[in-house]
């Protein structure tokens, strides 16, 4: 339960980073589908660092292999997230609402992948 609670808190922070960067880029006139790329990338780095420390309590310094595993899981989820986001835009949903909906759908996939594939505790 601790890992799930931490994941939800970290996810909220990642969501805020994603939302804030997306909103800022949209305000500067960047196309919604283009603006989502840097917003997701920054949110991925922030959530990796926070999840490893607070949600899954990974020991030691961050490692490249762990980051690559995190990116693999997050990347698969991000592709689904982006596809849902683009689909919701096509249906006429506002970009920030589309981002929120797509993120909500892919949150479960992220938790399962991170807890089982990236930050698993060897027993």
N, C-alpha and C positions, 0 to 999 in steps of 0.2 A: 504494500500500500504506500510505503514511503516513496518508492520509485515513481509510482503513478502520480502521487501528489506533487513531487518535484517536477515531473514531466509536464504536468498541467501548468504549473507556475512558470517554468522555463518556456513552455510553449506560448504562454501569454506574453512573455517578454519578446519572444521571437515574432509573434504576431504583431506586436506594437512596432518592432523594427521594420518588418515587412510593410505594414500599413503606412508608417511614417515616411519611409523612403518612397513608396509608391505614390502617396499623396503629394509629396514634394515634387517628384518628377512630373506628375500629371499637371501640377500647378505651373511648371515651367514649359508645358506644352509638349512633353514627350508622349508619343503614342502609347496607349495603354498596354499593348502586347509587348512593346519594347521596354517600357518602364518596369514591367514585372520581373525581368531578368535580373537586374542588379539588386532589386529589393529582396528577391528570393536568395540570391547568393550571399548577401550580407547577413540575412536572417539565419542561413545555414551555419555560417561560421560562429555567430553569436550563440546559437543553440547548442552546437557541438561543445563549445567550451563550458557553457553553463550546465548542460546535461551530464557531461562527464564528471564534473565536480560535485554538483548538488543532487541530481536525480539518481544517478547510478554509482556515484562515489568511486570512480575509477582511481586506482592507485598510481602513483608516479606521475611523471611529466607527460604531457600529451605526446603521442607517437604518430608518425606519419601513417603507419599501417592502420591504426585505429581511425584516423581521420579519413583515410581512403575507404574503409569499411563503412564509416558513417556516411560519407558522400554517396556510396553505392546504394545504401538503403534510402537515404534522403533524395538521391537523384531519381530513383524509381518512383518514389512518392511525389517528387516535384514534377515529373513528367505527367503523371496522372492529374496532379493539382493544376498544372498549366492547361492541360486539355480540358478539364472541367471549367476552368476560368474562361478560356477562349469560347467554349460552348455557351456558357452563361452570358458572355458578352454578345454573342450572335443572337441569343434569345432576347436581347434588349435590356439586360440587367446592368445597372450602373457598375463601373469598374471596382469600386471599393466593396460593394455588396457581393459582386462575383468573387472577389478575392476571399472574402469571409466565408462564403458558402463552400468554395473549393477547399479551403483550409480545414473547415470542419469535417468534411468527408474524408480527407486523407490523414487526419490526426491518429486514428486507430492504427492504420498501417504503419505509421512512423513508430508508435510506441512498441508494437509487437516486434518490428524489425530491430529497433535499437536494443530492446531488452533481451532478445534472443540471439541476435547476430553480432552486435557490436560490443555491448557492455556486459556480456554474460559472465557470471561468476563461476569459475571452474570449481566443481564440487568433487 
